[in-house]
Amino acid sequence: MNGASTHTSGGESTIPEGEFISSSPEETFNYGYQLGSRLAGGEILLLSGPLGAGKTILVKGICAALGIDAEDVTSPSFTLVNPYAGRLQLYHLDLYRLDEGASAAHAVDLDELLADERAVIVIEWAERMGPYPLPANVYRIEPWGAGDAPRHIRVRRDNRERTLC
């Protein structure tokens, strides 16, 4: 993973920014693992991308790096929030089935989850939250690609005024 380093207030984590290419689900998982090994707590990862782009595989890798059994990690499409305890607490949210707007964030009690400043929060279909205010340490992760095509994964720090647009 090559890219610029950024620091979070939770500790010494660095998340490289840039665009990365994955040629297989295993590479996507391994990229997630590398990303997860850099987390210190307090990061919010906003995942956006089409169905089948590898968002959940990426989350499985992140969780594995935190000592969470990847076999236990599933997309919370119907439960909305899956909490996982590992080296860090991780909340995996999926807003796919919710209407767009702040009501999506309220439906998953996002304010309550954000109160745990040491937890990592991963939100799939984050664009459904609309202009919801978020604290610092927000990263956008956008995988895209379909079928057997390689996946492109763009990672960037969200430097806007701490809101999701």
N, CA and C atoms as an extended XYZ file, in Angstrom:
495
Properties=species:S:1:pos:R:3:atomname:S:1:resname:S:1:resid:I:1 pbc="F F F"
N         0.855       -1.171        0.000 N   MET     1
C         0.000        0.000        0.000 CA  MET     1
C         0.895        1.226        0.000 C   MET     1
N         0.867        1.949       -1.053 N   ASN     2
C         1.645        3.175       -1.139 CA  ASN     2
C         0.712        4.350       -1.179 C   ASN     2
N         1.092        5.447       -0.566 N   GLY     3
C         0.264        6.642       -0.601 CA  GLY     3
C         0.643        7.568        0.519 C   GLY     3
N        -0.051        8.667        0.608 N   ALA     4
C         0.216        9.654        1.649 CA  ALA     4
C        -0.274        9.137        2.986 C   ALA     4
N         0.399        9.482        4.047 N   SER     5
C         0.001        9.071        5.381 CA  SER     5
C        -0.825       10.159        6.035 C   SER     5
N        -1.809        9.714        6.802 N   THR     6
C        -2.598       10.641        7.593 CA  THR     6
C        -2.725       10.055        8.984 C   THR     6
N        -2.809       10.908        9.996 N   HIS     7
C        -2.886       10.454       11.368 CA  HIS     7
C        -4.272       10.691       11.927 C   HIS     7
N        -4.703        9.793       12.810 N   THR     8
C        -5.958        9.969       13.507 CA  THR     8
C        -5.665       10.329       14.944 C   THR     8
N        -6.644       10.907       15.609 N   SER     9
C        -6.434       11.281       17.001 CA  SER     9
C        -6.466       10.082       17.916 C   SER     9
N        -6.913        8.913       17.430 N   GLY    10
C        -7.004        7.732       18.264 CA  GLY    10
C        -5.657        7.126       18.562 C   GLY    10
N        -4.620        7.431       17.814 N   GLY    11
C        -3.319        6.836       18.058 CA  GLY    11
C        -2.414        7.081       16.878 C   GLY    11
N        -1.595        6.080       16.572 N   GLU    12
C        -0.575        6.223       15.552 CA  GLU    12
C        -0.972        5.608       14.215 C   GLU    12
N        -2.220        5.504       13.903 N   SER    13
C        -2.597        4.875       12.635 CA  SER    13
C        -2.323        5.806       11.462 C   SER    13
N        -2.026        5.196       10.336 N   THR    14
C        -1.896        5.921        9.080 CA  THR    14
C        -2.673        5.154        8.033 C   THR    14
N        -3.436        5.849        7.269 N   ILE    15
C        -4.189        5.238        6.182 CA  ILE    15
C        -3.713        5.884        4.898 C   ILE    15
N        -3.088        5.102        4.016 N   PRO    16
C        -2.605        5.665        2.760 CA  PRO    16
C        -3.761        6.074        1.857 C   PRO    16
N        -3.592        7.198        1.217 N   GLU    17
C        -4.585        7.676        0.264 CA  GLU    17
C        -4.089        7.384       -1.140 C   GLU    17
N        -5.035        7.207       -2.043 N   GLY    18
C        -4.685        6.974       -3.429 CA  GLY    18
C        -5.627        5.983       -4.055 C   GLY    18
N        -5.239        5.458       -5.205 N   GLU    19
C        -6.041        4.461       -5.896 CA  GLU    19
C        -5.231        3.181       -6.006 C   GLU    19
N        -5.887        2.089       -5.684 N   PHE    20
C        -5.241        0.790       -5.671 CA  PHE    20
C        -6.046       -0.156       -6.552 C   PHE    20
N        -5.384       -1.133       -7.142 N   ILE    21
C        -6.058       -2.086       -8.021 CA  ILE    21
C        -5.966       -3.474       -7.411 C   ILE    21
N        -7.099       -4.169       -7.380 N   SER    22
C        -7.181       -5.532       -6.883 CA  SER    22
C        -7.611       -6.436       -8.026 C   SER    22
N        -6.893       -7.525       -8.227 N   SER    23
C        -7.203       -8.448       -9.315 CA  SER    23
C        -8.063       -9.624       -8.888 C   SER    23
N        -8.352       -9.742       -7.567 N   SER    24
C        -9.117      -10.892       -7.082 CA  SER    24
C        -9.747      -10.568       -5.734 C   SER    24
N       -10.755      -11.362       -5.335 N   PRO    25
C       -11.326      -11.175       -3.988 CA  PRO    25
C       -10.266      -11.322       -2.888 C   PRO    25
N        -9.287      -12.213       -3.104 N   GLU    26
C        -8.220      -12.399       -2.111 CA  GLU    26
C        -7.380      -11.132       -1.966 C   GLU    26
N        -7.094      -10.464       -3.087 N   GLU    27
C        -6.335       -9.213       -3.028 CA  GLU    27
C        -7.146       -8.115       -2.344 C   GLU    27
N        -8.456       -8.093       -2.597 N   THR    28
C        -9.320       -7.108       -1.927 CA  THR    28
C        -9.323       -7.363       -0.432 C   THR    28
N        -9.443       -8.621       -0.025 N   PHE    29
C        -9.392       -8.988        1.396 CA  PHE    29
C        -8.053       -8.559        1.992 C   PHE    29
N        -6.951       -8.872        1.291 N   ASN    30
C        -5.619       -8.520        1.798 CA  ASN    30
C        -5.432       -7.014        1.902 C   ASN    30
N        -5.982       -6.263        0.958 N   TYR    31
C        -5.913       -4.812        1.048 CA  TYR    31
C        -6.668       -4.336        2.293 C   TYR    31
N        -7.855       -4.902        2.523 N   GLY    32
C        -8.612       -4.577        3.732 CA  GLY    32
C        -7.818       -4.910        4.983 C   GLY    32
N        -7.114       -6.026        4.959 N   TYR    33
C        -6.293       -6.430        6.109 CA  TYR    33
C        -5.191       -5.402        6.365 C   TYR    33
N        -4.519       -4.985        5.307 N   GLN    34
C        -3.459       -3.975        5.449 CA  GLN    34
C        -4.026       -2.678        6.016 C   GLN    34
N        -5.190       -2.275        5.504 N   LEU    35
C        -5.831       -1.057        5.993 CA  LEU    35
C        -6.196       -1.223        7.474 C   LEU    35
N        -6.805       -2.355        7.821 N   GLY    36
C        -7.215       -2.609        9.200 CA  GLY    36
C        -6.052       -2.639       10.174 C   GLY    36
N        -4.903       -3.112        9.722 N   SER    37
C        -3.734       -3.174       10.606 CA  SER    37
C        -3.210       -1.788       10.963 C   SER    37
N        -3.615       -0.766       10.213 N   ARG    38
C        -3.175        0.609       10.461 CA  ARG    38
C        -4.137        1.403       11.338 C   ARG    38
N        -5.298        0.837       11.652 N   LEU    39
C        -6.296        1.567       12.430 CA  LEU    39
C        -5.905        1.649       13.897 C   LEU    39
N        -6.145        2.805       14.483 N   ALA    40
C        -5.836        3.022       15.901 CA  ALA    40
C        -7.093        3.265       16.730 C   ALA    40
N        -8.224        3.409       16.079 N   GLY    41
C        -9.478        3.705       16.772 CA  GLY    41
C        -9.897        5.130       16.506 C   GLY    41
N       -11.189        5.334       16.362 N   GLY    42
C       -11.721        6.654       16.100 CA  GLY    42
C       -11.913        6.968       14.628 C   GLY    42
N       -11.545        6.042       13.745 N   GLU    43
C       -11.715        6.279       12.311 CA  GLU    43
C       -13.151        5.954       11.892 C   GLU    43
N       -13.614        6.702       10.905 N   ILE    44
C       -14.902        6.445       10.270 CA  ILE    44
C       -14.606        6.199        8.800 C   ILE    44
N       -14.959        5.013        8.313 N   LEU    45
C       -14.688        4.628        6.939 CA  LEU    45
C       -16.003        4.592        6.178 C   LEU    45
N       -16.131        5.458        5.192 N   LEU    46
C       -17.346        5.560        4.392 CA  LEU    46
C       -17.134        4.809        3.089 C   LEU    46
N       -17.835        3.703        2.903 N   LEU    47
C       -17.696        2.894        1.708 CA  LEU    47
C       -18.841        3.173        0.747 C   LEU    47
N       -18.492        3.478       -0.472 N   SER    48
C       -19.480        3.720       -1.529 CA  SER    48
C       -19.021        2.990       -2.768 C   SER    48
N       -19.950        2.349       -3.435 N   GLY    49
C       -19.628        1.645       -4.665 CA  GLY    49
C       -20.790        0.762       -5.058 C   GLY    49
N       -20.799        0.293       -6.296 N   PRO    50
C       -21.919       -0.508       -6.775 CA  PRO    50
C       -21.987       -1.878       -6.102 C   PRO    50
N       -23.134       -2.517       -6.222 N   LEU    51
C       -23.284       -3.891       -5.733 CA  LEU    51
C       -22.217       -4.763       -6.377 C   LEU    51
N       -21.613       -5.638       -5.593 N   GLY    52
C       -20.629       -6.567       -6.117 CA  GLY    52
C       -19.241       -6.001       -6.315 C   GLY    52
N       -18.995       -4.787       -5.851 N   ALA    53
C       -17.683       -4.165       -6.041 CA  ALA    53
C       -16.653       -4.631       -5.018 C   ALA    53
N       -17.092       -5.300       -3.955 N   GLY    54
C       -16.153       -5.838       -2.974 CA  GLY    54
C       -16.159       -5.131       -1.636 C   GLY    54
N       -17.187       -4.357       -1.334 N   LYS    55
C       -17.225       -3.614       -0.071 CA  LYS    55
C       -17.166       -4.549        1.146 C   LYS    55
N       -17.979       -5.599        1.135 N   THR    56
C       -18.023       -6.501        2.294 CA  THR    56
C       -16.743       -7.318        2.398 C   THR    56
N       -16.155       -7.725        1.285 N   ILE    57
C       -14.874       -8.445        1.322 CA  ILE    57
C       -13.800       -7.553        1.935 C   ILE    57
N       -13.818       -6.286        1.576 N   LEU    58
C       -12.881       -5.321        2.147 CA  LEU    58
C       -13.075       -5.226        3.663 C   LEU    58
N       -14.322       -5.173        4.116 N   VAL    59
C       -14.621       -5.097        5.545 CA  VAL    59
C       -14.157       -6.375        6.252 C   VAL    59
N       -14.318       -7.530        5.623 N   LYS    60
C       -13.844       -8.785        6.208 CA  LYS    60
C       -12.334       -8.717        6.467 C   LYS    60
N       -11.594       -8.150        5.511 N   GLY    61
C       -10.149       -8.001        5.689 CA  GLY    61
C        -9.809       -7.050        6.818 C   GLY    61
N       -10.519       -5.938        6.895 N   ILE    62
C       -10.314       -4.977        7.989 CA  ILE    62
C       -10.542       -5.669        9.325 C   ILE    62
N       -11.650       -6.407        9.410 N   CYS    63
C       -11.980       -7.095       10.658 CA  CYS    63
C       -10.919       -8.136       11.023 C   CYS    63
N       -10.446       -8.892       10.033 N   ALA    64
C        -9.426       -9.906       10.297 CA  ALA    64
C        -8.183       -9.273       10.920 C   ALA    64
N        -7.801       -8.095       10.434 N   ALA    65
C        -6.636       -7.399       10.985 CA  ALA    65
C        -6.865       -6.964       12.426 C   ALA    65
N        -8.131       -6.804       12.815 N   LEU    66
C        -8.458       -6.395       14.180 CA  LEU    66
C        -8.688       -7.591       15.097 C   LEU    66
N        -8.423       -8.807       14.584 N   GLY    67
C        -8.589      -10.003       15.394 CA  GLY    67
C       -10.020      -10.522       15.436 C   GLY    67
N       -10.822      -10.121       14.488 N   ILE    68
C       -12.216      -10.562       14.384 CA  ILE    68
C       -12.261      -11.639       13.303 C   ILE    68
N       -12.893      -12.767       13.589 N   ASP    69
C       -12.976      -13.864       12.637 CA  ASP    69
C       -13.757      -13.421       11.397 C   ASP    69
N       -13.093      -13.412       10.255 N   ALA    70
C       -13.719      -12.946        9.009 CA  ALA    70
C       -14.944      -13.775        8.644 C   ALA    70
N       -14.981      -15.033        9.074 N   GLU    71
C       -16.146      -15.887        8.798 CA  GLU    71
C       -17.392      -15.364        9.495 C   GLU    71
N       -17.212      -14.635       10.588 N   ASP    72
C       -18.348      -14.087       11.337 CA  ASP    72
C       -18.862      -12.777       10.759 C   ASP    72
N       -18.126      -12.205        9.819 N   VAL    73
C       -18.468      -10.890        9.270 CA  VAL    73
C       -19.401      -11.065        8.081 C   VAL    73
N       -20.585      -10.477        8.202 N   THR    74
C       -21.561      -10.513        7.114 CA  THR    74
C       -22.062       -9.089        6.875 C   THR    74
N       -22.616       -8.878        5.707 N   SER    75
C       -23.184       -7.570        5.411 CA  SER    75
C       -24.446       -7.387        6.248 C   SER    75
N       -24.537       -6.293        6.985 N   PRO    76
C       -25.704       -6.073        7.840 CA  PRO    76
C       -26.886       -5.450        7.097 C   PRO    76
N       -27.180       -5.948        5.906 N   SER    77
C       -28.238       -5.368        5.078 CA  SER    77
C       -29.595       -5.367        5.767 C   SER    77
N       -29.876       -6.389        6.561 N   PHE    78
C       -31.184       -6.467        7.208 CA  PHE    78
C       -31.124       -6.061        8.674 C   PHE    78
N       -29.983       -6.293        9.332 N   THR    79
C       -29.853       -5.901       10.736 CA  THR    79
C       -29.403       -4.452       10.874 C   THR    79
N       -28.841       -3.884        9.827 N   LEU    80
C       -28.360       -2.504        9.723 CA  LEU    80
C       -27.031       -2.264       10.420 C   LEU    80
N       -26.814       -2.848       11.616 N   VAL    81
C       -25.555       -2.646       12.342 CA  VAL    81
C       -25.079       -3.983       12.902 C   VAL    81
N       -23.837       -4.341       12.599 N   ASN    82
C       -23.205       -5.499       13.218 CA  ASN    82
C       -22.026       -5.004       14.046 C   ASN    82
N       -22.069       -5.197       15.380 N   PRO    83
C       -20.912       -4.834       16.211 CA  PRO    83
C       -19.942       -6.010       16.299 C   PRO    83
N       -18.656       -5.720       16.266 N   TYR    84
C       -17.626       -6.744       16.388 CA  TYR    84
C       -16.580       -6.269       17.396 C   TYR    84
N       -16.193       -7.161       18.297 N   ALA    85
C       -15.157       -6.845       19.285 CA  ALA    85
C       -13.870       -7.542       18.885 C   ALA    85
N       -12.806       -6.775       18.790 N   GLY    86
C       -11.488       -7.291       18.480 CA  GLY    86
C       -10.473       -6.392       19.159 C   GLY    86
N        -9.311       -6.204       18.531 N   ARG    87
C        -8.324       -5.258       19.062 CA  ARG    87
C        -8.971       -3.899       19.284 C   ARG    87
N        -9.902       -3.547       18.412 N   LEU    88
C       -10.732       -2.351       18.543 CA  LEU    88
C       -12.181       -2.770       18.341 C   LEU    88
N       -13.100       -2.029       18.915 N   GLN    89
C       -14.518       -2.249       18.634 CA  GLN    89
C       -14.791       -1.737       17.222 C   GLN    89
N       -15.511       -2.506       16.426 N   LEU    90
C       -15.860       -2.090       15.084 CA  LEU    90
C       -17.366       -2.222       14.911 C   LEU    90
N       -17.974       -1.162       14.377 N   TYR    91
C       -19.394       -1.178       14.037 CA  TYR    91
C       -19.488       -1.154       12.516 C   TYR    91
N       -20.129       -2.179       11.960 N   HIS    92
C       -20.292       -2.309       10.512 CA  HIS    92
C       -21.745       -1.993       10.190 C   HIS    92
N       -21.962       -0.896        9.477 N   LEU    93
C       -23.306       -0.446        9.126 CA  LEU    93
C       -23.543       -0.610        7.636 C   LEU    93
N       -24.786       -0.887        7.272 N   ASP    94
C       -25.164       -0.994        5.874 CA  ASP    94
C       -26.464       -0.215        5.687 C   ASP    94
N       -26.419        0.856        4.900 N   LEU    95
C       -27.576        1.727        4.717 CA  LEU    95
C       -28.317        1.453        3.405 C   LEU    95
N       -27.982        0.356        2.731 N   TYR    96
C       -28.531        0.082        1.411 CA  TYR    96
C       -30.058        0.083        1.384 C   TYR    96
N       -30.683       -0.488        2.377 N   ARG    97
C       -32.140       -0.642        2.374 CA  ARG    97
C       -32.875        0.558        2.965 C   ARG    97
N       -32.154        1.608        3.308 N   LEU    98
C       -32.783        2.777        3.924 CA  LEU    98
C       -32.960        3.899        2.909 C   LEU    98
N       -33.949        4.735        3.146 N   ASP    99
C       -34.148        5.915        2.313 CA  ASP    99
C       -32.997        6.879        2.530 C   ASP    99
N       -32.698        7.665        1.517 N   GLU   100
C       -31.616        8.634        1.624 CA  GLU   100
C       -32.002        9.764        2.565 C   GLU   100
N       -30.987       10.320        3.229 N   GLY   101
C       -31.191       11.464        4.114 CA  GLY   101
C       -30.777       11.153        5.539 C   GLY   101
N       -30.886       12.153        6.386 N   ALA   102
C       -30.465       12.016        7.780 CA  ALA   102
C       -31.227       10.918        8.505 C   ALA   102
N       -32.429       10.583        8.044 N   SER   103
C       -33.194        9.530        8.708 CA  SER   103
C       -32.457        8.194        8.648 C   SER   103
N       -31.611        7.983        7.632 N   ALA   104
C       -30.820        6.755        7.553 CA  ALA   104
C       -29.852        6.679        8.729 C   ALA   104
N       -29.199        7.787        9.032 N   ALA   105
C       -28.273        7.821       10.162 CA  ALA   105
C       -29.014        7.627       11.484 C   ALA   105
N       -30.183        8.216       11.585 N   HIS   106
C       -30.970        8.068       12.814 CA  HIS   106
C       -31.475        6.642       12.970 C   HIS   106
N       -31.786        5.968       11.870 N   ALA   107
C       -32.298        4.594       11.924 CA  ALA   107
C       -31.276        3.635       12.518 C   ALA   107
N       -30.000        3.932       12.376 N   VAL   108
C       -28.951        3.060       12.914 CA  VAL   108
C       -28.346        3.626       14.197 C   VAL   108
N       -28.973        4.658       14.774 N   ASP   109
C       -28.475        5.304       15.999 CA  ASP   109
C       -27.013        5.709       15.864 C   ASP   109
N       -26.684        6.331       14.738 N   LEU   110
C       -25.297        6.703       14.465 CA  LEU   110
C       -24.736        7.625       15.544 C   LEU   110
N       -25.521        8.546       16.050 N   ASP   111
C       -25.021        9.441       17.106 CA  ASP   111
C       -24.522        8.653       18.311 C   ASP   111
N       -25.251        7.614       18.680 N   GLU   112
C       -24.839        6.780       19.820 CA  GLU   112
C       -23.545        6.040       19.511 C   GLU   112
N       -23.404        5.517       18.298 N   LEU   113
C       -22.176        4.815       17.919 CA  LEU   113
C       -20.991        5.768       17.891 C   LEU   113
N       -21.213        6.997       17.425 N   LEU   114
C       -20.137        7.987       17.369 CA  LEU   114
C       -19.652        8.391       18.754 C   LEU   114
N       -20.466        8.169       19.765 N   ALA   115
C       -20.063        8.508       21.135 CA  ALA   115
C       -18.898        7.637       21.595 C   ALA   115
N       -18.727        6.460       20.999 N   ASP   116
C       -17.600        5.585       21.319 CA  ASP   116
C       -16.413        6.045       20.480 C   ASP   116
N       -15.643        6.970       21.012 N   GLU   117
C       -14.578        7.630       20.253 CA  GLU   117
C       -13.409        6.725       19.898 C   GLU   117
N       -13.306        5.555       20.522 N   ARG   118
C       -12.224        4.615       20.217 CA  ARG   118
C       -12.644        3.558       19.199 C   ARG   118
N       -13.928        3.508       18.870 N   ALA   119
C       -14.424        2.501       17.931 CA  ALA   119
C       -14.127        2.904       16.496 C   ALA   119
N       -14.057        1.910       15.650 N   VAL   120
C       -13.981        2.115       14.207 CA  VAL   120
C       -15.396        1.925       13.678 C   VAL   120
N       -15.837        2.836       12.840 N   ILE   121
C       -17.166        2.741       12.248 CA  ILE   121
C       -17.001        2.627       10.742 C   ILE   121
N       -17.548        1.553       10.182 N   VAL   122
C       -17.499        1.312        8.746 CA  VAL   122
C       -18.930        1.369        8.234 C   VAL   122
N       -19.188        2.251        7.270 N   ILE   123
C       -20.548        2.457        6.765 CA  ILE   123
C       -20.588        2.156        5.272 C   ILE   123
N       -21.281        1.057        4.908 N   GLU   124
C       -21.509        0.760        3.501 CA  GLU   124
C       -22.707        1.563        3.014 C   GLU   124
N       -22.659        2.007        1.772 N   TRP   125
C       -23.694        2.842        1.166 CA  TRP   125
C       -23.816        4.151        1.937 C   TRP   125
N       -22.682        4.704        2.324 N   ALA   126
C       -22.630        5.916        3.144 CA  ALA   126
C       -23.280        7.119        2.471 C   ALA   126
N       -23.314        7.120        1.147 N   GLU   127
C       -23.906        8.262        0.446 CA  GLU   127
C       -25.385        8.435        0.791 C   GLU   127
N       -26.024        7.406        1.339 N   ARG   128
C       -27.436        7.502        1.699 CA  ARG   128
C       -27.679        8.386        2.920 C   ARG   128
N       -26.614        8.765        3.637 N   MET   129
C       -26.784        9.629        4.817 CA  MET   129
C       -27.013       11.079        4.442 C   MET   129
N       -26.684       11.458        3.211 N   GLY   130
C       -26.825       12.849        2.833 CA  GLY   130
C       -25.855       13.725        3.618 C   GLY   130
N       -26.196       14.994        3.867 N   PRO   131
C       -25.286       15.918        4.556 CA  PRO   131
C       -25.318       15.743        6.080 C   PRO   131
N       -24.941       14.577        6.547 N   TYR   132
C       -24.962       14.285        7.982 CA  TYR   132
C       -23.627       14.695        8.606 C   TYR   132
N       -23.640       15.476        9.680 N   PRO   133
C       -22.376       15.929       10.291 CA  PRO   133
C       -21.625       14.771       10.953 C   PRO   133
N       -20.342       14.693       10.665 N   LEU   134
C       -19.486       13.664       11.241 CA  LEU   134
C       -18.276       14.316       11.892 C   LEU   134
N       -17.707       13.663       12.898 N   PRO   135
C       -16.471       14.193       13.507 CA  PRO   135
C       -15.285       14.007       12.560 C   PRO   135
N       -14.117       14.334       13.014 N   ALA   136
C       -12.893       14.187       12.214 CA  ALA   136
C       -12.573       12.706       12.007 C   ALA   136
N       -11.492       12.425       11.297 N   ASN   137
C       -11.000       11.074       11.038 CA  ASN   137
C       -11.911       10.292       10.108 C   ASN   137
N       -12.429       10.956        9.091 N   VAL   138
C       -13.316       10.326        8.131 CA  VAL   138
C       -12.533       10.045        6.841 C   VAL   138
N       -12.692        8.829        6.349 N   TYR   139
C       -12.062        8.412        5.097 CA  TYR   139
C       -13.130        7.861        4.166 C   TYR   139
N       -13.021        8.197        2.905 N   ARG   140
C       -13.917        7.655        1.887 CA  ARG   140
C       -13.171        6.544        1.163 C   ARG   140
N       -13.826        5.406        1.058 N   ILE   141
C       -13.255        4.263        0.348 CA  ILE   141
C       -14.262        3.860       -0.711 C   ILE   141
N       -13.833        3.929       -1.970 N   GLU   142
C       -14.748        3.715       -3.089 CA  GLU   142
C       -14.218        2.609       -3.989 C   GLU   142
N       -14.682        1.363       -3.772 N   PRO   143
C       -14.313        0.302       -4.717 CA  PRO   143
C       -15.276        0.292       -5.897 C   PRO   143
N       -14.782       -0.023       -7.079 N   TRP   144
C       -15.663       -0.188       -8.219 CA  TRP   144
C       -15.072       -1.229       -9.156 C   TRP   144
N       -15.947       -1.804       -9.952 N   GLY   145
C       -15.608       -2.882      -10.871 CA  GLY   145
C       -16.676       -3.952      -10.725 C   GLY   145
N       -16.803       -4.802      -11.725 N   ALA   146
C       -17.839       -5.828      -11.681 CA  ALA   146
C       -17.334       -7.090      -12.360 C   ALA   146
N       -17.988       -8.195      -12.038 N   GLY   147
C       -17.643       -9.469      -12.667 CA  GLY   147
C       -16.203       -9.855      -12.395 C   GLY   147
N       -15.516      -10.316      -13.426 N   ASP   148
C       -14.128      -10.743      -13.279 CA  ASP   148
C       -13.130       -9.609      -13.477 C   ASP   148
N       -13.635       -8.408      -13.731 N   ALA   149
C       -12.748       -7.261      -13.947 CA  ALA   149
C       -12.032       -6.902      -12.652 C   ALA   149
N       -10.814       -6.371      -12.748 N   PRO   150
C       -10.122       -5.905      -11.538 CA  PRO   150
C       -10.939       -4.830      -10.828 C   PRO   150
N       -10.772       -4.760       -9.531 N   ARG   151
C       -11.434       -3.736       -8.736 CA  ARG   151
C       -10.466       -2.573       -8.529 C   ARG   151
N       -10.981       -1.388       -8.680 N   HIS   152
C       -10.235       -0.183       -8.352 CA  HIS   152
C       -10.752        0.261       -6.995 C   HIS   152
N        -9.844        0.620       -6.115 N   ILE   153
C       -10.227        1.056       -4.773 CA  ILE   153
C        -9.590        2.416       -4.529 C   ILE   153
N       -10.431        3.442       -4.425 N   ARG   154
C        -9.951        4.799       -4.179 CA  ARG   154
C       -10.128        5.097       -2.692 C   ARG   154
N        -9.063        5.596       -2.072 N   VAL   155
C        -9.092        5.951       -0.654 CA  VAL   155
C        -8.667        7.401       -0.526 C   VAL   155
N        -9.481        8.174        0.178 N   ARG   156
C        -9.107        9.570        0.403 CA  ARG   156
C        -9.663       10.046        1.733 C   ARG   156
N        -8.924       10.930        2.326 N   ARG   157
C        -9.368       11.552        3.570 CA  ARG   157
C       -10.481       12.520        3.231 C   ARG   157
N       -11.523       12.538        4.040 N   ASP   158
C       -12.630       13.477        3.838 CA  ASP   158
C       -12.273       14.743        4.609 C   ASP   158
N       -11.842       15.766        3.893 N   ASN   159
C       -11.387       17.002        4.537 CA  ASN   159
C       -12.430       18.096        4.539 C   ASN   159
N       -13.628       17.783        4.080 N   ARG   160
C       -14.653       18.823        4.079 CA  ARG   160
C       -15.094       19.117        5.493 C   ARG   160
N       -15.895       20.059        5.673 N   GLU   161
C       -16.260       20.600        6.964 CA  GLU   161
C       -16.971       19.608        7.856 C   GLU   161
N       -16.382       18.432        7.950 N   ARG   162
C       -16.886       17.393        8.824 CA  ARG   162
C       -18.350       17.043        8.576 C   ARG   162
N       -18.745       17.117        7.329 N   THR   163
C       -20.092       16.664        6.961 CA  THR   163
C       -19.987       15.760        5.759 C   THR   163
N       -20.914       14.855        5.630 N   LEU   164
C       -20.981       13.985        4.483 CA  LEU   164
C       -21.948       14.585        3.483 C   LEU   164
N       -21.513       14.808        2.276 N   CYS   165
C       -22.372       15.426        1.263 CA  CYS   165
C       -22.730       14.435        0.194 C   CYS   165
